Amino acid sequence: MSKSHLKIVVLAAFGISIASASFAGSANLTTSKSSKSERYVPTIWVDPDGCEHWVMDDGAEGYMTPHVTRDGIPVCRRGNTCAVMNSDQLFAVDKWHVSAANRTRLKAFFNDSGASVYLIDGHTDSDASDAYNMRLSKNRAMAIASIAQSVGAKAQARWYGERVPVASNSTRAGKSKNRRVEIQCIR
Amino acid sequence: MTLMKATSVALLAISVAGCDVPKQNKTVDNFIDSKHLSQLKAGIWVDPNGCDHWIIDDGVEGYLSARMDQNGKPVCSGVAQPNTATGGYKSGSPVGDVI
């Protein structure tokens, strides 16, 4: 085995030991190439939605990329959420049918809000399985999106089940808060 | 005329940028349209899938970055047809594109 070959094997073993020491998905490895790196310190540009991007001007070149957390969530100073509707007031338990009265109310909302597109996000509490909650939140979000579309609004349904709670699922009040449909108004 | 303009812009660029070469501070634009990069003006570029990206034509620099909602999913607003750019993405700099 040549000397350089040996070095690679040693480096690989070192890499594995670092990776296993940190938790999955966000190992922060510093490679042996770091001595060749150049300093590139970005600043922050905030887009019109209020979310941050890393930006650098390197003379005649410009670089930009979204600022996200290690979990892939954008860092935003504000969101586009324009309505949070409690699921208990829209749907019966485990159902996604919307009553005529609520349908009228929602149509009025979509007629008056004037967004270029509505993002309809369905969420649940943590009762029942993850898969069940993904399905329930999908059906509920799609039901609301189809009401938006029925008045000619552009709408896209997204669903998160129990994965994005806004309150604790260990209390009744928290669970109720987590059962919700959030609407983002994109201008 | 165009050549003269381009030459004078280039000369001015050299004289202005001369303060920080090779450029260490990446957070500012040192060209004649000098500013901190937080001041950039964006428009929307719609990708072939119909999803939005922030596009900025800032004189000689160009920037492009994904438009995402607060949960990290792409925003596909339908503000324009795929493969088009819209909005004031060229409004942040008086420097035109020489080439």
Chai-1 contact restraints between the chains, C-beta under 6 A:
chainA,res_idxA,chainB,res_idxB,connection_type,confidence,min_distance_angstrom,max_distance_angstrom,comment,restraint_id
A,Y40,B,K26,contact,1.0,0.0,6.0,A-B,restraint_1
A,T43,B,T27,contact,1.0,0.0,6.0,A-B,restraint_2
A,T43,B,L37,contact,1.0,0.0,6.0,A-B,restraint_3
A,W45,B,L37,contact,1.0,0.0,6.0,A-B,restraint_4
A,W45,B,S38,contact,1.0,0.0,6.0,A-B,restraint_5
A,W45,B,L40,contact,1.0,0.0,6.0,A-B,restraint_6
A,D47,B,W54,contact,1.0,0.0,6.0,A-B,restraint_7
A,H53,B,S65,contact,1.0,0.0,6.0,A-B,restraint_8
A,V55,B,L37,contact,1.0,0.0,6.0,A-B,restraint_9
A,M56,B,K26,contact,1.0,0.0,6.0,A-B,restraint_10
A,D57,B,K26,contact,1.0,0.0,6.0,A-B,restraint_11
A,D57,B,D29,contact,1.0,0.0,6.0,A-B,restraint_12
A,D57,B,L37,contact,1.0,0.0,6.0,A-B,restraint_13
A,D57,B,E61,contact,1.0,0.0,6.0,A-B,restraint_14
A,D58,B,K23,contact,1.0,0.0,6.0,A-B,restraint_15
A,D58,B,K26,contact,1.0,0.0,6.0,A-B,restraint_16
A,G59,B,K23,contact,1.0,0.0,6.0,A-B,restraint_17
A,A60,B,V60,contact,1.0,0.0,6.0,A-B,restraint_18
A,G62,B,E61,contact,1.0,0.0,6.0,A-B,restraint_19
A,G62,B,G62,contact,1.0,0.0,6.0,A-B,restraint_20
A,G62,B,Y63,contact,1.0,0.0,6.0,A-B,restraint_21
A,M64,B,Y63,contact,1.0,0.0,6.0,A-B,restraint_22
A,M64,B,S65,contact,1.0,0.0,6.0,A-B,restraint_23
A,T65,B,S65,contact,1.0,0.0,6.0,A-B,restraint_24
A,P66,B,S65,contact,1.0,0.0,6.0,A-B,restraint_25
A,P66,B,A66,contact,1.0,0.0,6.0,A-B,restraint_26
A,G72,B,G72,contact,1.0,0.0,6.0,A-B,restraint_27
A,I73,B,G72,contact,1.0,0.0,6.0,A-B,restraint_28
A,P74,B,M68,contact,1.0,0.0,6.0,A-B,restraint_29
A,P74,B,G72,contact,1.0,0.0,6.0,A-B,restraint_30
A,C76,B,Q70,contact,1.0,0.0,6.0,A-B,restraint_31
A,G79,B,Q70,contact,1.0,0.0,6.0,A-B,restraint_32
A,S116,B,S77,contact,1.0,0.0,6.0,A-B,restraint_33
A,S116,B,V79,contact,1.0,0.0,6.0,A-B,restraint_34
A,V117,B,S77,contact,1.0,0.0,6.0,A-B,restraint_35
A,L119,B,D69,contact,1.0,0.0,6.0,A-B,restraint_36
A,K154,B,G78,contact,1.0,0.0,6.0,A-B,restraint_37
A,Q184,B,D69,contact,1.0,0.0,6.0,A-B,restraint_38
A,I186,B,V75,contact,1.0,0.0,6.0,A-B,restraint_39
A,I186,B,S77,contact,1.0,0.0,6.0,A-B,restraint_40
